[in-house]
């Protein structure tokens, strides 16, 4: 995977020794779905913004 050292490290931690491609894909998908789009954070009320954990 060509995405830089940080991305490679994150993938290594995320996938571990998983060898099944479908299981690997599921883990990656679940992680990506948990990432918040910070472009929309500024449109949220301050109270909601404080609840969001920055990835």
DOTIZA-277394 format. One record per atom (N, C-alpha, C, O, CB): residue in one letter; x, y, z. Coordinates in nm, 2 decimals. Each point is the difference from the previous one (the first is absolute). Glycine has a CB too. Example, Ala and Ser with C-alpha at 12.3 -4.5 7.8 and 13.67 -1.06 7.14 Angstrom:
<atoms>
A,1.32,-0.57,0.78
A,-0.09,0.12,0.00
A,0.09,0.12,0.00
A,0.10,0.00,0.07
A,-0.29,-0.12,0.05
S,0.15,0.23,-0.19
S,0.09,0.11,0.00
S,-0.08,0.11,0.08
S,0.05,0.11,0.01
S,0.07,-0.17,-0.23
</atoms>
This chain:
<atoms>
X,0.08,-0.12,0.00
X,-0.08,0.12,0.00
X,0.09,0.12,0.00
X,0.09,0.01,0.08
X,-0.28,-0.13,0.04
X,0.16,0.22,-0.21
X,0.08,0.12,-0.01
X,-0.08,0.12,0.06
X,-0.07,0.06,-0.07
X,0.19,-0.15,-0.13
X,-0.10,0.11,0.33
X,-0.07,0.11,0.06
X,0.08,0.07,0.11
X,-0.05,0.08,0.08
X,-0.16,-0.20,-0.13
X,0.34,0.09,0.05
X,0.08,0.06,0.10
X,0.02,-0.09,0.12
X,-0.07,-0.09,0.02
X,0.00,0.32,-0.09
X,0.17,-0.19,0.15
X,0.03,-0.08,0.12
X,-0.11,-0.01,0.10
X,-0.03,-0.11,0.06
X,0.27,0.17,-0.09
X,-0.31,0.05,0.06
X,-0.10,0.00,0.10
X,-0.12,-0.09,-0.04
X,-0.05,-0.07,0.08
X,0.11,0.31,-0.02
X,-0.10,-0.23,-0.19
X,-0.11,-0.08,-0.05
X,0.04,-0.15,0.01
X,-0.08,-0.09,0.04
X,0.00,0.27,-0.19
X,0.20,-0.21,0.10
X,0.05,-0.14,0.01
X,0.00,-0.06,0.14
X,-0.04,-0.11,0.03
X,0.18,0.16,-0.23
X,-0.10,0.04,0.30
X,0.01,-0.04,0.14
X,-0.15,-0.03,0.05
X,-0.02,-0.10,0.07
X,0.24,0.23,-0.04
X,-0.31,-0.04,-0.07
X,-0.14,-0.01,0.04
X,-0.06,-0.13,-0.05
X,-0.07,-0.07,0.07
X,0.05,0.32,-0.06
X,0.05,-0.28,-0.14
X,-0.05,-0.12,-0.06
X,0.05,-0.12,0.06
X,-0.07,-0.10,0.02
X,0.05,0.22,-0.23
X,0.15,-0.12,0.25
X,0.06,-0.11,0.06
X,-0.06,-0.03,0.14
X,-0.03,-0.12,0.03
X,0.24,0.17,-0.15
X,-0.24,0.06,0.19
X,-0.06,-0.02,0.13
X,-0.15,-0.05,-0.01
X,-0.04,-0.09,0.07
X,0.19,0.28,0.02
X,-0.21,-0.13,-0.19
X,-0.15,-0.03,-0.02
X,-0.02,-0.15,-0.05
X,-0.08,-0.07,0.05
X,0.05,0.31,-0.10
X,0.11,-0.28,-0.05
X,-0.02,-0.13,-0.06
X,0.07,-0.11,0.09
X,-0.05,-0.11,0.00
X,0.04,0.22,-0.23
X,0.12,-0.08,0.28
X,0.08,-0.10,0.08
X,0.04,-0.11,-0.09
X,0.05,0.02,-0.11
X,-0.18,0.04,0.32
X,0.11,-0.19,-0.16
X,0.04,-0.11,-0.09
X,-0.11,-0.06,-0.07
X,0.00,-0.12,-0.04
X,0.18,0.07,0.20
X,-0.29,0.12,-0.18
X,-0.11,-0.05,-0.08
X,0.04,-0.03,-0.14
X,0.06,0.08,-0.07
X,-0.22,0.06,0.21
X,0.12,-0.26,-0.18
X,0.04,-0.04,-0.14
X,-0.12,-0.01,-0.09
X,0.02,0.01,-0.13
X,0.17,-0.14,0.23
X,-0.31,0.12,-0.05
X,-0.12,0.00,-0.08
X,-0.03,0.14,-0.06
X,-0.02,0.09,0.08
X,-0.07,-0.29,0.05
X,0.09,0.21,-0.26
X,-0.01,0.13,-0.06
X,-0.14,0.07,0.03
X,0.00,0.12,0.02
X,0.15,-0.20,-0.20
X,-0.25,0.00,0.19
X,-0.13,0.06,0.03
X,0.00,0.05,0.15
X,-0.06,0.11,0.02
X,-0.05,-0.27,-0.18
X,0.17,0.09,0.25
X,0.01,0.04,0.14
X,0.08,0.13,0.01
X,-0.03,0.09,0.07
X,0.01,-0.33,0.01
X,0.13,0.25,-0.16
X,0.09,0.11,0.00
X,-0.08,0.13,-0.05
X,0.00,0.10,0.06
X,0.20,-0.25,-0.10
X,-0.27,0.12,-0.07
X,-0.08,0.11,-0.06
X,-0.11,0.05,0.10
X,-0.02,0.12,0.01
X,0.06,-0.22,-0.24
X,-0.10,0.01,0.30
X,-0.11,0.04,0.10
X,0.06,0.08,0.11
X,-0.06,0.10,0.04
X,-0.06,-0.31,-0.09
X,0.24,0.18,0.10
X,0.07,0.08,0.10
X,0.03,0.14,-0.05
X,-0.02,0.09,0.07
X,0.12,-0.30,0.03
X,-0.05,0.21,-0.22
X,0.04,0.13,-0.06
X,-0.13,0.09,-0.02
X,0.00,0.12,0.03
X,0.20,-0.22,-0.15
X,-0.30,0.04,0.07
X,-0.13,0.07,-0.02
X,-0.06,0.05,0.13
X,-0.04,0.12,0.00
X,0.00,-0.27,-0.20
X,0.04,0.07,0.30
X,-0.05,0.05,0.13
X,0.08,0.11,0.06
X,-0.05,0.10,0.05
X,-0.03,-0.33,-0.01
X,0.21,0.23,-0.06
X,0.09,0.11,0.05
X,-0.03,0.13,-0.08
X,-0.01,0.10,0.06
X,0.19,-0.27,0.01
X,-0.19,0.15,-0.20
X,-0.02,0.12,-0.09
X,-0.14,0.06,0.04
X,-0.01,0.13,0.00
X,0.15,-0.23,-0.18
X,-0.24,0.02,0.20
X,-0.13,0.05,0.04
X,0.00,0.08,0.13
X,-0.09,0.08,0.02
X,-0.01,-0.27,-0.15
X,0.19,0.16,0.22
X,0.01,0.07,0.13
X,0.07,0.14,-0.01
X,-0.01,0.07,0.10
X,0.01,-0.30,0.01
X,0.06,0.26,-0.22
X,0.07,0.13,-0.02
X,-0.11,0.11,-0.02
X,-0.08,-0.02,-0.09
X,0.29,-0.10,-0.01
X,-0.19,0.22,0.17
X,-0.10,0.12,-0.01
X,0.05,0.09,-0.11
X,0.12,0.03,-0.01
X,-0.18,-0.05,0.25
X,-0.03,0.08,-0.32
X,0.04,0.10,-0.10
X,0.00,0.13,0.07
X,-0.11,0.06,0.03
X,0.01,-0.20,-0.22
X,0.22,0.20,0.21
X,0.01,0.12,0.08
X,-0.05,0.12,-0.08
X,-0.01,0.11,0.06
X,0.20,-0.21,0.06
X,-0.21,0.09,-0.25
X,-0.06,0.11,-0.07
X,-0.14,0.04,0.05
X,-0.04,0.12,-0.01
X,0.17,-0.19,-0.19
X,-0.20,-0.02,0.26
X,-0.13,0.03,0.05
X,-0.01,0.03,0.15
X,-0.10,0.04,0.05
X,0.02,-0.19,-0.23
X,0.20,0.14,0.24
X,0.00,0.03,0.15
X,-0.03,0.14,0.02
X,-0.06,0.04,0.10
X,0.22,-0.22,-0.06
X,-0.11,0.27,-0.12
X,-0.02,0.14,0.02
X,-0.15,0.04,-0.02
X,-0.04,0.11,0.05
X,0.27,-0.07,-0.13
X,-0.31,-0.12,0.02
X,-0.14,0.03,-0.02
X,-0.08,-0.05,0.12
X,-0.12,0.03,0.01
X,0.15,-0.04,-0.26
X,0.03,-0.06,0.34
X,-0.07,-0.06,0.12
X,0.00,0.10,0.11
X,0.09,0.09,0.01
X,-0.02,-0.32,-0.08
X,-0.17,0.22,0.16
X,0.01,0.08,0.12
X,0.11,-0.04,0.09
X,0.05,-0.11,-0.01
X,-0.30,0.13,0.00
X,0.30,0.07,0.09
X,0.12,-0.02,0.08
X,-0.02,-0.12,0.09
X,0.09,-0.08,0.02
X,-0.05,0.32,-0.02
X,-0.16,-0.26,0.05
X,-0.03,-0.12,0.09
X,0.03,-0.13,-0.07
X,0.06,-0.09,0.06
X,-0.23,0.23,0.06
X,0.12,-0.15,-0.24
X,0.02,-0.13,-0.08
X,0.15,-0.01,-0.04
X,0.05,-0.11,0.01
X,-0.28,0.13,-0.09
X,0.30,0.09,0.05
X,0.14,-0.01,-0.04
X,0.08,-0.06,0.11
X,0.10,-0.07,-0.02
X,-0.13,0.27,-0.13
X,0.00,-0.16,0.28
X,0.08,-0.05,0.11
X,-0.02,-0.15,0.02
X,0.09,-0.07,0.06
X,-0.11,0.29,0.05
X,-0.09,-0.28,-0.16
X,-0.02,-0.14,0.02
X,0.08,-0.09,-0.10
X,0.03,-0.11,0.03
X,-0.26,0.17,0.05
X,0.28,0.00,-0.19
X,0.07,-0.07,-0.10
X,0.14,-0.03,0.04
X,0.07,0.09,0.05
X,-0.22,0.01,-0.22
X,0.19,-0.22,0.16
X,0.14,-0.04,0.03
X,0.07,0.01,-0.14
X,-0.03,-0.06,-0.09
X,-0.03,-0.10,0.28
X,0.17,0.25,-0.19
X,0.07,0.02,-0.12
X,0.09,-0.12,-0.02
X,0.08,-0.04,0.09
X,-0.08,0.29,-0.07
X,0.00,-0.31,-0.14
X,0.08,-0.12,-0.03
X,0.14,0.03,-0.02
X,0.08,-0.09,-0.02
X,-0.27,-0.01,-0.09
</atoms>
